[in-house]
Amino acid sequence: MQRLPALLRCCFAAAVFASALLLFQIQPIVSKAILPWFGGSPAVWTTAMLFFQVVLFLGYLYAHLLSRYLPLRWQGAVHWLLVIAAAALAPVLADVSWKPSPEDAPALRILALLAATIGFPYFLLAANGPLLQAWFGRRFPGASPYRLYALSNVGSLLALLSYPFVIEPNFAVSTQASQWSIGFGLFAALLTIVVWQLRAAPETPPELTETAVKTNGAAPAISWRTRTKWLLLPAWASFGLLAVTNHVCQDMAVVPLLWVAPLSLYLLTFILAFDNEGWYRRETVAWFALASLAGVALVDWMSGSLGLIPAIGVYFASLFFACFACHGELVRLKPRPAHLTEFYLTISAGGAIGGVLVSLVCPLALTDYFEAPIFILGSFLIAGGVLISAAGKTFAANPGTSQVAAPLPKRLAWAIPLLLVVVYGELRNFSGDYLVSRRNFYGVLHVNDQLAAGQRRRMMFHGRIVHGFQFLEPQRRTEPTSYYAPETGVGIVLRQLSSQQKPLRVGVVGLGAGTLAAYGKPGDTFRMYEINPDVVELAHDYFTYLKDSPAEIEIVLGDGRLSLEAETDERFDLLVLDAFSGDAIPTHLLTREAFDIYRQRLAQDGVIAVHISNIHVDLRPVVEGLAQECDLQTLYFVADPDVAQQKTGAHWVIATNNQTLLADEVVRRATTSAPAQLAVDRLWTDDYSNLLGVLK
């Protein structure tokens, strides 16, 4: 009989753990599933995160109201019935009817899609953690429920870490969704055992239960200042999580690996803070936060010369220690168990506020990704405040013992050079010298003029990656440049196809500055597909490739893959795929399903040209494998950069069965015969892609 209470407590712990595991496992599953429909933008994840944070808040609100206004047994019955209904009725993945059209607002479409599919079960899972902790406090009055919160974060962390390393590489998205549904059913069975236990819990209201067990007299009232900190500390941590995620995704890839790493660090700070207050040593964490934030400022100061992987590591370290400081301070303010659901409700409201700021407010109010430098500067002030508070209390406790604590001004003096580094390094991010900056759901665009080797040129940037440039001198204005110069793979193929003395029909997925239009001749048609309306506007207003081209130029606004899928009558002599967002990989354009669409849109002897230049990953084996699956032969072209000649260099893969082109002597001489450095053992599909397998 003595084992029974321990066994019953284990049921509570298992239910809390399982619900947290499911809660965070579904986030990358559904986000990856809808990513191809919205252009592969980093904003897909931040918008999804906004949804998850808002629904988390609503779930906590439901838990708070349910535990406050219903008798305990009714609480269990209502929650159990809703979970059973969600298990039976709610779909996990959206069907194709949810695919957006060009006129749809993508952020609103994502929010509506998620609400109609995973919204209801996610809402119940979100409520489960605080609700079961409140029930645990009623069922076992002498036990603290706060370690269950740490356990729930362990489940969340396990879900996130397992996804990119175990789930994603081994299972298709549809299989992942099916497995998740089975897991939700098992959770419902666990919840049945927990609800059954509530029969033995006292019906005493939480306040009276707390009064019966407390030993230190009347509990102090909770001030609004304390409640404000409950709200603002998690709001700042949530703001930083999404700001840093946006920052790293724009320069590498919009994939679950780079979603879950910062989110895992964020959750780890919750685990450490709530599991045991001994983990959080205020002064130590504050100093680490100050040092790592200064490290970020140095990375920004060096403008990328450190390399992406170390730079991401520094950013993630700063996120970890800044969030640990916020959550550690939050735990120092935690209330007695009677106010547990209110505490968690306020924390979740703060998380939702952070999500709203990054996902909705910042894209409207800011012209660049200023969230990251704002977070770095603000976090330095917060960590500095924690350091002053911690050092001041130590000094006050040991005013005459220099061996224990150095005088306060001398100790804090070490933070002054770090502050100078942070202020200088981050304020530089706000002083871009651009002709124009634009920001929307799909990212940040800049246009500016530069003087290089005595030549004036106009540059287009997406994030920090060049997306084309044009010489401004009249004699060079029509010269194709950057990744599309005559010596690049696409330049060579276009010139050879044009030599066949027939009008060409060319499709281009990704407009950029419109550089490829420079190859157009009278009678040719260049049909450009571009998902970002700001790119179209900037290409028309600040570059002249489109207006100078003698070819007929057609602009199609919308996702290139979805547009090609709908245009069943289009046939192209050349289809160019160049839709990188920043330096991020457009994975939805590099799947078997996508290549089936491209193959159907080719004319007889048509050619597919895929731009695969990337600092961090080698996409050659992916593209060559897809082409081979579609019975197309491939050629690989590498054009080396030449700073003196202002040549960017580029890597292109050409896929075709055009025997004239394949046998062309000019083409053969330019082709790189070296074998691929990497190999993939499984084709990428809409259900499956694995970034880890193609990292350089």
URMO-V883779 format. One record per backbone hydrogen bond with DSSP energy under -0.5 kcal/mol. CO is the residue of the C=O (numbers start at 1). NH is the residue of the N-H. E is the energy in kcal/mol with one decimal. If there is no record, write none. Layout:
# URMO-V883779
co={CO:CO}
nh={NH:NH}
e={E:E}
This chain:
# URMO-V883779
co={1:1:2:3:4:5:6:7:8:9:10:11:12:13:14:15:16:17:18:19:20:21:22:24:25:26:27:28:29:30:31:32:34:34:35:35:36:38:41:42:42:43:44:45:46:47:48:49:50:51:52:53:54:55:56:57:58:59:60:61:62:63:64:65:66:71:72:73:74:75:76:77:78:79:80:81:82:83:84:85:86:95:96:101:104:105:106:107:108:109:110:111:112:113:114:114:118:119:120:121:122:123:124:125:126:127:128:129:130:131:132:133:134:135:136:138:140:145:145:146:146:147:148:149:150:151:152:153:154:155:156:157:158:159:160:161:162:162:163:166:167:167:172:173:174:175:176:177:178:179:180:181:182:183:184:185:186:187:188:189:190:191:192:193:194:195:196:197:198:205:206:207:208:209:210:210:221:223:224:225:226:227:228:229:230:231:232:233:234:235:236:237:238:239:240:241:242:243:244:245:246:248:249:250:250:252:253:255:255:256:256:257:259:260:261:262:263:264:265:266:267:268:269:270:271:272:276:277:279:280:281:282:283:284:285:286:287:288:289:290:291:292:293:294:295:296:297:298:299:300:302:304:307:308:309:310:311:312:313:314:315:316:317:318:319:320:321:322:323:324:325:326:327:328:329:330:331:336:337:339:340:341:342:343:344:345:346:347:348:349:350:351:352:353:354:355:356:356:357:360:361:361:362:368:369:370:371:372:373:374:375:376:377:378:379:380:381:382:383:384:385:386:387:388:389:390:391:392:393:394:396:398:400:401:401:407:408:409:411:412:413:413:414:415:416:417:418:419:420:421:422:423:424:426:427:428:432:436:438:440:443:444:445:446:447:447:448:450:450:452:455:456:456:457:458:459:460:461:461:462:462:465:467:468:470:473:473:474:476:481:482:485:488:489:490:491:492:493:494:495:497:498:504:504:505:505:506:507:508:508:509:511:514:515:516:517:520:521:524:525:525:526:526:527:528:528:529:530:531:532:532:533:534:535:536:537:538:538:539:544:545:551:552:552:554:554:555:556:556:559:560:561:562:563:566:567:572:573:574:574:575:576:576:577:580:581:584:585:585:586:587:591:592:593:594:595:596:597:598:599:601:603:606:607:608:609:609:610:610:616:617:619:620:621:622:623:624:625:626:627:628:633:635:636:637:638:639:642:643:646:647:650:651:651:652:653:654:655:656:657:658:659:660:661:664:665:666:667:670:671:684:687:688:690:691:692:694}
nh={4:5:6:7:8:9:10:11:12:13:14:15:16:17:18:19:20:21:22:23:24:25:26:28:29:30:31:32:33:34:35:36:37:38:38:40:39:41:44:45:46:47:48:49:50:51:52:53:54:55:56:57:58:59:60:61:62:63:64:65:66:67:68:69:70:75:76:77:78:79:80:81:82:83:84:85:86:87:88:89:90:98:99:104:106:109:110:111:112:113:114:115:116:117:118:119:122:123:124:125:126:127:128:129:130:131:132:133:134:135:136:137:138:139:140:202:143:148:149:149:150:151:152:153:154:155:156:157:158:159:160:161:162:163:164:165:166:167:168:170:170:171:176:177:178:179:180:181:182:183:184:185:186:187:188:189:190:191:192:193:194:195:196:197:198:198:199:200:201:209:210:211:212:213:213:214:223:227:228:229:230:231:232:233:234:235:236:237:238:239:240:241:242:243:244:245:246:247:248:249:250:251:252:583:584:585:255:258:259:259:260:261:263:264:265:266:267:268:269:270:271:272:273:274:275:276:279:280:281:282:285:286:287:288:289:290:291:292:293:294:295:296:297:298:299:300:301:302:304:303:305:307:311:312:313:314:315:316:317:318:319:320:321:322:323:324:325:326:327:328:329:330:331:332:333:333:334:339:340:343:344:345:346:347:348:349:350:351:352:353:354:355:356:357:358:359:360:361:362:364:364:365:366:370:372:374:375:376:377:378:379:380:381:382:383:384:385:386:387:388:389:390:391:392:393:394:395:396:397:398:399:401:402:404:405:411:412:413:414:415:416:417:418:419:420:421:422:423:424:425:426:427:428:429:430:431:434:447:445:443:440:463:438:461:435:436:459:452:457:455:452:472:473:450:470:448:467:446:463:464:465:462:513:460:458:476:477:477:479:484:485:488:492:493:494:495:496:497:498:499:500:501:506:525:573:574:527:576:510:529:578:514:517:518:519:520:550:524:552:506:527:528:554:508:530:556:510:558:533:535:536:537:538:539:540:541:542:543:543:548:549:553:526:554:528:556:557:530:558:563:564:565:566:567:568:570:603:607:507:576:609:509:578:611:582:584:581:254:587:589:590:595:596:597:598:599:600:601:601:602:572:606:657:575:655:577:611:612:653:696:619:623:624:625:626:627:628:629:630:632:631:656:654:672:652:640:650:647:646:648:642:639:612:613:637:610:635:608:633:659:662:663:664:664:668:669:670:671:638:673:592:173:685:693:694:695:618}
e={-0.8:-0.6:-0.6:-2.4:-2.8:-2.5:-1.9:-1.4:-1.6:-2.6:-2.9:-2.3:-2.5:-2.7:-2.8:-2.3:-2.0:-2.4:-2.4:-2.3:-2.0:-1.5:-1.8:-0.7:-1.1:-2.4:-1.9:-2.3:-1.8:-1.7:-1.0:-0.5:-1.3:-0.6:-1.5:-1.8:-0.8:-1.2:-1.8:-0.8:-1.5:-2.5:-2.2:-2.9:-1.9:-2.1:-2.7:-2.6:-2.6:-2.8:-2.1:-2.1:-2.3:-2.7:-2.4:-2.5:-2.5:-2.3:-2.5:-2.7:-2.8:-2.3:-1.3:-2.4:-1.6:-2.2:-1.9:-2.2:-2.7:-2.4:-2.4:-2.3:-2.1:-2.1:-2.3:-2.2:-2.4:-2.4:-1.5:-2.2:-1.6:-2.0:-1.8:-1.9:-0.7:-2.3:-2.4:-2.2:-2.4:-2.6:-2.6:-2.0:-2.0:-1.1:-0.7:-1.7:-2.4:-2.2:-1.9:-2.4:-2.5:-1.7:-1.3:-0.8:-0.6:-2.0:-2.9:-1.9:-2.1:-2.3:-2.6:-2.0:-1.4:-3.1:-2.9:-0.7:-2.0:-1.3:-0.7:-0.6:-1.3:-2.2:-2.4:-1.7:-1.7:-2.1:-2.1:-2.6:-2.6:-2.1:-2.0:-2.8:-2.1:-1.0:-0.9:-0.8:-2.3:-2.5:-3.6:-0.7:-0.7:-2.0:-2.6:-2.4:-1.9:-2.6:-2.3:-2.1:-1.9:-2.3:-2.3:-1.8:-2.0:-2.2:-2.0:-1.5:-2.0:-2.6:-1.5:-1.2:-1.8:-2.9:-2.0:-1.4:-0.8:-0.8:-1.2:-2.2:-1.1:-2.1:-2.4:-2.0:-1.9:-1.0:-0.7:-2.0:-0.6:-2.0:-2.3:-1.7:-2.2:-1.4:-2.9:-2.0:-0.6:-1.3:-2.4:-1.9:-2.5:-2.4:-2.4:-2.3:-2.1:-2.3:-2.7:-2.0:-2.6:-2.0:-2.3:-2.3:-1.8:-0.7:-0.9:-1.7:-0.5:-0.5:-1.3:-1.0:-0.8:-0.6:-3.0:-1.3:-1.2:-2.7:-1.9:-2.3:-2.2:-2.4:-1.6:-1.1:-2.4:-2.6:-2.2:-2.6:-2.2:-1.1:-2.1:-0.7:-1.0:-0.7:-2.8:-2.5:-2.3:-2.3:-2.5:-2.5:-2.5:-2.6:-2.5:-2.0:-1.8:-1.9:-1.9:-2.1:-2.2:-2.6:-2.3:-2.1:-1.1:-0.9:-1.2:-1.1:-1.8:-3.0:-2.2:-2.2:-2.3:-2.8:-2.2:-2.2:-2.3:-2.5:-2.3:-2.3:-2.5:-2.5:-2.1:-1.9:-3.1:-2.7:-2.1:-1.8:-2.2:-1.4:-0.5:-1.4:-1.7:-2.3:-1.9:-2.4:-2.5:-2.3:-2.3:-2.1:-2.5:-2.0:-2.2:-2.2:-2.2:-2.2:-2.2:-1.9:-2.5:-2.3:-1.9:-2.7:-2.3:-2.1:-3.2:-0.7:-0.7:-2.5:-2.9:-2.5:-0.5:-2.2:-2.7:-2.4:-2.5:-2.7:-2.7:-1.8:-1.6:-2.1:-3.1:-2.4:-2.3:-2.4:-2.5:-2.5:-2.4:-3.0:-3.0:-2.5:-2.0:-2.1:-2.5:-2.4:-2.0:-1.2:-0.6:-1.7:-0.6:-1.0:-2.0:-1.9:-2.1:-1.2:-0.9:-1.8:-1.2:-0.5:-0.6:-2.3:-2.1:-2.0:-2.4:-2.8:-2.4:-2.9:-2.4:-2.2:-1.1:-1.4:-1.5:-1.3:-1.2:-2.0:-3.2:-1.8:-2.2:-2.1:-2.6:-2.7:-2.6:-1.5:-3.3:-0.5:-2.7:-2.2:-2.6:-2.5:-0.6:-2.9:-2.1:-1.6:-3.8:-2.1:-0.6:-0.5:-1.7:-2.7:-0.9:-2.6:-3.0:-1.7:-0.9:-0.6:-1.7:-2.1:-1.3:-2.0:-2.6:-2.3:-2.4:-2.1:-2.2:-2.6:-2.3:-1.3:-1.4:-1.3:-0.6:-2.7:-2.5:-1.4:-3.2:-3.4:-0.9:-3.5:-2.6:-2.1:-1.5:-2.4:-1.7:-1.7:-0.6:-2.5:-2.8:-3.2:-0.6:-0.7:-2.8:-2.6:-0.5:-3.3:-3.0:-2.3:-0.7:-0.8:-1.3:-2.0:-2.5:-2.6:-1.7:-2.5:-2.5:-0.5:-0.6:-2.6:-1.2:-0.5:-2.9:-0.5:-3.6:-0.5:-0.5:-2.5:-0.6:-2.6:-2.6:-2.2:-1.5:-1.5:-1.5:-1.4:-2.9:-1.7:-2.8:-0.5:-2.7:-3.3:-0.6:-2.5:-0.7:-2.4:-0.9:-0.5:-2.0:-2.3:-1.6:-2.4:-1.9:-1.4:-2.2:-2.7:-1.6:-1.0:-0.7:-1.0:-2.8:-2.2:-0.6:-2.8:-3.1:-3.1:-0.5:-0.6:-2.3:-2.6:-0.7:-2.4:-2.8:-1.9:-2.0:-2.6:-2.3:-1.9:-1.3:-2.4:-1.8:-2.6:-3.0:-3.7:-2.4:-0.6:-1.7:-3.0:-1.3:-0.5:-2.3:-3.0:-2.4:-0.7:-2.9:-2.9:-2.2:-2.7:-1.7:-1.1:-2.5:-1.9:-0.6:-0.8:-2.6:-2.3:-1.4:-1.1:-0.5:-0.6:-2.0:-1.9:-3.3:-0.6:-1.8:-0.9:-2.8}
